[in-house]
């Protein structure tokens, strides 16, 4: 048993010694490729969301949970809004950000025409609609008299009943309107929409409170209307939709406004979508909406871009208030170029091995499969030296003793050495040969060595005895 183990270990040593140089070469190439490609992503990533309590913040928490399954820690960076999130992405303070369409497309932009502020910024796909919510107090709208509006003549004693329903943006004239907080991009957009309806900056009283503060002010009667642009998952939107004394306005002329502002689209809030039992809203509500995308930078590790794109499929792939199942994420409404990871996650089919391998192994295979394939092609011709090298090492164990056998034969032919002495050397050589371990495939060479030793022994035994050397006597000398 011990002999068999020894033979196995010896064969293993020969195999490792033969394959070793090729393995070291392959490991060196893989190590260099790993260092060059850097396939494993950082374990921490920064996601710019938006104000606390916004829909962005709610979605950010879902991404934290989704990526935690792959041991990726997502740090949420609160910002004033999409505009600030985009700026954080440009400056490198964030790796990924929620950014609403049209955030930096306004005519008020002071950027140099030759500059591209979004150079290097790519999209991972459009995620959801952000409708333009216009909440107002019907009582304040009904109580707005013509006297409170400049140039409208004497006040009316009783407002017309239809005035309690906001049917035109012109009805906001003279009211106290909160345009959302600075940095969200909504104040600039709303001023442009109101200006398109003939309402200049002095036609209404504007404020820029955060959404949660504006909601409190609206319910307390300190303002008459408020505007915000966010997903319906926003806690502020959910609260106001069910608040008595607060109504949601249908944006008039939505189709015309969407033509004038291409980053806006018309959407419909179906009847009963908010609360079927209470039939809220009682009618379909036509609204304007922008599309929010998940933006990142080209410098962000590809594996992180892939993880976020895949997480987006799980988080935003269901049906919503304004979209059907699988409408989002999509690449149709992205204003910026879509990264390959986002396009593959949305429009392609993920590799089959992702279903069976953990993230780190799947990512390593995906990032280095080309290197591994090239290495295999390169090693195929190099690996041909392994069998001859292995054969040489095994045969060398046998052939090395032929030199000693030839030495014995040479001494025997030259008549040097005593027969007993040469026989002892042959016996020792045979004993050593009997202890040589070789694989069965090379056993014939070992038996050939022992057979040649035996032939030499027979020839030595068949050699006539050497006569003693003659001795000169004194008489012969004479």
N, C-alpha and C positions, 0 to 999 in steps of 0.2 A: 504494500500500500504506500509506504514511504517512497519507494522507488518511482511509482507512478506519479505521485505528487511532485517529486523532484523533476521528472521528465516534463510534466505540464508546466511547472514554473520556468524551466529552462526554455521551453518552446515559446512561452509568453514573453520571456525576456528578449529572445531573438526577434519576435514579431514587433515588440515595442521599439527595439533598436533599429529595425528596418523601416517602420512607419514613422518613427520619431521625427526625422528631418522634415518629412512632408507635413506632419501635424504642426510642428513649430512654425513652418512657413505659412500654413493656413491660419493659425492663431495670430500670427503677426499681422497678416493682411486684415483679418476680422477686427483686431484691436485698432488698427489704423483707420479702418472704415467707421468703426463705432465712434472713435474720437472725432472724425471729420463730420459725420452725419449728425451726431448728438441725438440719437433717436428718443431718448427718454425725456419727457417734458419736466419743467420745474413743478414742484409740488404746491406752489402757491400762485394764485392768479387773482388779479384785481378786476372786479366788475363794477363799472359806474352805473348806478341805478337812477336815482332821482330823489326828490324830497321824501322824507319819512311819511309813511301813510299812503303813499301813492301806489298805483298799480305796478309801477316799475319796482318799487320796494317789495311788493308781494311776490312778483315773479322772481326777483333776485333771491329770495329765500328758497324758492323751489330749485333754482340752479345750485344753491349751496348743498341741498340735500341730494340732488342728482349726481353731482360730481364727487361728493363725499364717498360714494360707493366705490370709486376708483382711487381713493386716497388722495384726492386733489382738494386742497383747501381754497375756497372762494372767499375773498375779502370783498365786502360790499362797500363801495365808495358813494356816500350820499352827496348829491349835487343839487343845485337849484333847479335843474331841469335838463331836457335834452341838449340844449345849446351848451350848457356847462359840461355835460357828459362828453359831448363831441370834442370840446376843447381839452378836456382831461385826456382823451384818447390821443389827440394830436400831440400833446405835450409829453406823452409817455407816462403819465400818472395812473393810467388805467390800461389794461390789456384788452378789455372787451367793454362795450357800452350799449345801452339801449338808446337809440336815436330816432326821433320822429322824422318822417319825410318832410322836406321843405324847411328844415331847421335853419339852414344858412343860405337859402335861395332868395332871400328878400332883396328888393332893390336898394334897401338902405345899407347893404353890405359895403363896408369901406375897404374891402380887399382889393389889392392891385389886380387888374384884369389879367396880367400875365402870370399871376401866382395861382397855383392850385393848392388850396389849403388842405385838400383831402388826398394829397399824394401819399401813396402807401397805405391808405385806409381802404379796406375791402369789406364786403358784406358776407354774412353767413346765412342770409335769407331774410325775407320779410316775415314778421312774427304774428302780427295782429293789427286790427283796425283800432285807431284812436279817434272816436267821434268827437265832434265839437259840441259839447254840452252847453246849452244856454238855459239856465234855470232862472226863473223870475217869480215874483209875488204878484199874482193876479190882482190883489187888492191895491197894490201900488200902481199897477198899470191902469186900473179902473179909476183911481183917484187922481191920475195925472190930467190936469185940465189944460185947456188951450192957453190959459193965462200963464201957466208955468213954462210954456214954450215960447221963446222969443219970436215976435212977429206973427202971432197967430190970432190976434184980436181979443175981444172980451172973453172972459171965462164962461164956460157952460155950467149951468147949475147942476146938471146930472150927466154923468158920462154915459155914452151909448154902451149898451150891454156888450156888443162885439169887441169893444175896446179892452175887455178883460182877457182876451185871448191874443197872444202875440202872433200876428200874421205877417208882420213886415219889420225889418230892422229899423225902419224909420220910426216905429213906435218907441224905440229906446231913447229918443231925443229928450233931453232934459232929465233923465233918470240917473240914479247913482249906480254905476256899473263897476263891478270888480273884474278886471281883465286877466286875472291870474298873476302869479308873481314873476318878477323879472328873472330872466334866465331860462324860463320855460319856453320862450318863443311865441307864446300865445298872445301877449299884449301887442306885439308887432303885427302878427297875423290878423288879429281882430280889428286893429286900427285900419288895416288895409281893406278888410271886408266892409267896415262901416264907411270908410271913405268912398268905396265903390258904390255905396247906397246914398251918398250925398251927405253923410254925417261927418263933419270935421272934428278936430280935437276939442273945440269949444262947445259942441252940440250936446255934450253929456258930461257928467262928473265921473271921472275915472279914478280907480284905485287899483293897487297891485298887491293885494294880500295873499298869503299862502292859501291853498284850497280849504284846509280845515278851519282856518280863521274866517275866511270868506263865508263858509257855510254857516258858521255861528252867527255872523253878522246878518246874513240873509234871513235866517229864521228869527232873529231878534228885531228885524225891521230897520237895521242901521244902513242897509243897502237895498236896492230894488231889484237888482239882477246880478248874476255872476256867470262868468264864462270859464270853462276849463276844458282841457283836451287830454283825455286819458282813456284807458280801457275800462269797460264796464265793471271789471273786478275791483276798481278803486273803492275803498270803504266810503269815501265822501260821496261818490255817485250813488252807491247803494243806499246810503242814508237819505239823500235828497229825493230820490225817486219815490220813497215811501213817506215823505214828510208832508203832513197836511199843510195847506196854505202855500205850497211851493209847486210850480208847474214846470214841465219841460217844454221848451219851445221847439216847434218844427221850423227848421231853417228855411226860410222862403228863398225862392229862386236858386235852389241848390244846384240844379243842373247847369244854370248859367254861370254860377260861381265856380263850379268844377272845371268848366271850359276855360275860364280866365286864369285860374290857378291850377296848373296841371298836376301838382302834387296832391291835390284834394280829389276825393271821390265821393259819389253819392251812395249812401247806405240807408237801409230802412230798419227801424226798430219795430218788429212785428207786434201787433195787438196782443195783449196779455202776456208778453214776454217777461215783464217784471214780476207780475203776480197773476197767475191764471184765475185764482179764486176771486180776486177783487177786480179782475179785468183791467189790469194796469199794464200799459196805457190803454185807454178805451178805443183808440184808433191807431193805425199804422203811422209812425212818425218818420218823415223823411229828414235825414241829417247829412251833414258833411263829415268826412273822416279823412285822416291821413294814415299812412301805413308806417308802423314802427318796425325798424330793422335792427338786427343784432350785428353791430359793426365791430371790427377788430383791425389790427394792424398787421402788415405783412411780416413784421419782425416777431410777432407772436408765434410760439412754437406750433408747428403743424399738428402735433398730437392734441394740443389744447383746443385748436380750432375744430378739430374733428370731434372732440368730446362735447364741446358746446353745441355744435351742429346736430349731433345725435340727441343731446338732451332736449334741444328745441323741438325735435320730432315728437318726443314724449309729452312735453309740457304744452305745446301749442297746436298739436295735431287734431284735437277734438273739435266738435261743433261748438259754436259760440252764439252770442246774441246777433251778430252781424255776419256770420259765415257758417258754412257747412263743414262737416267733417273732412279733413285732409285738404281744406282750402289753404291752410297755413301749416308749416312754413312754405313759402314759395319763392321762386326767383323771378317771377313776372313783374313784380312791382318794386324791385330793388333799383334804387337810383344810382348806386355805385356798383362797380364790378363785383361779381360773386366769386369768392375764393373757391379753389378746386374742392376743398373739404366740404364746404357748404353745398356746392352743386352735387357732389357725389352723395351726400347724405339725403338731399331732397329729391333729386331726380334719378339717382343711380341705385345700385344694389350693393349693400355692404358685403365685404368678403365673407365667405362661409365660415372661415376660421374664427371670426369674431363671436360666433355663437357658442364656441367650445373652449376658447382660450381666455384666460384672464387678460385684463387690459394691458398690463405691461408686456406680456408675451405676444399678444396680438399686435400691439403697436410696434414692438421690435421686429416682428416678421414683416409687417407692412412697410416699415421704413427701410429695411435692409434686404428685402427679398431680391432686389436687383443685384446687390453686392454678393449675396449668397449664391445666386444663379451664376454670376460671372466667375465666382471663385470655384464653383463646381466644374465649369467649363475649363478653367485654367488648370485645375488639379487633375483632370482626366489624363492628359498626356504625361504629367509629372508622376502620377501614381504608377505608371508602368515600370518605374525603376524599383518599386517595392518588392515584387516577387523575385526578380534576379538578386536583389540585395539580400533577401531572406534566404534564398537558396545558397548564396555564397557563404553566409554566416554558418549555416548548418553543415555544408560540405567542408568548410574550413576546419570544423571540429574533427573530421575524419582525415582529411588530406594532410594535416600538419604532421601526422605520424608516419607518413610515407618517407619523409626526409630521414627519419631515424632508421627505417627499414632499408633504405638505399645505402645508408652508411654501413649497416651490418653486412649487406650483400657485397659492398665494395671491399670490405676487409676480408670477407670470405673468398672472393675472387683473387685478391692479392696474396692470399695465404697468410695474412696477418692475424694475430690473435689465436688463442687456444679455442678448440672446438667447444669445450665445456663453457668457456667464458661467453662465446657467441650464442650458445644455446640458452644460457641464462638471460642474455639480453633479449633474445626472441621471446622467452617465456614472460619476461617483464612487459615487453611490448604487447603481447597477447592479453596479459592481465589488464593493462590499461585500456586496450581496445574493447574489452568485454564490459567495461564500466562506462563507455561513451553512450550518452543518451541522444537519440535522434528521432524525429518523427518517422512514422511507419513509411511515409512516402520516400524517405531516404535510407531505409534500412538496408537496401541492396548494396549501397556504397560501404556501409559498415561491414557487412558480411564479405564484401570483396576485399577489404583490408585484412580481415582475419584469415581469409582464404590465402591471400598472398603471403601472410606471415607463416602459415602452415606449409606452403610450398617451399619457402626459403628454409624452413626447419628440415624438411625432407632432403633437400639438396645438400644441406650441411651434414646431415647424418649419412648421406650416401657418399660423401667425399672420402676418398681413401685416407687412411691414417698417415700422418706425416712421419717419414723415417727420421730417426735422430741424426743429427748432423755428424759427419765423420770426424774422428779424432786422430790426429797425426801422432804416430808413436816415434820413439827415438830411432828404431830401426828403419821405418819408412822414411824418416827424414834423411837417413844416411843414403 
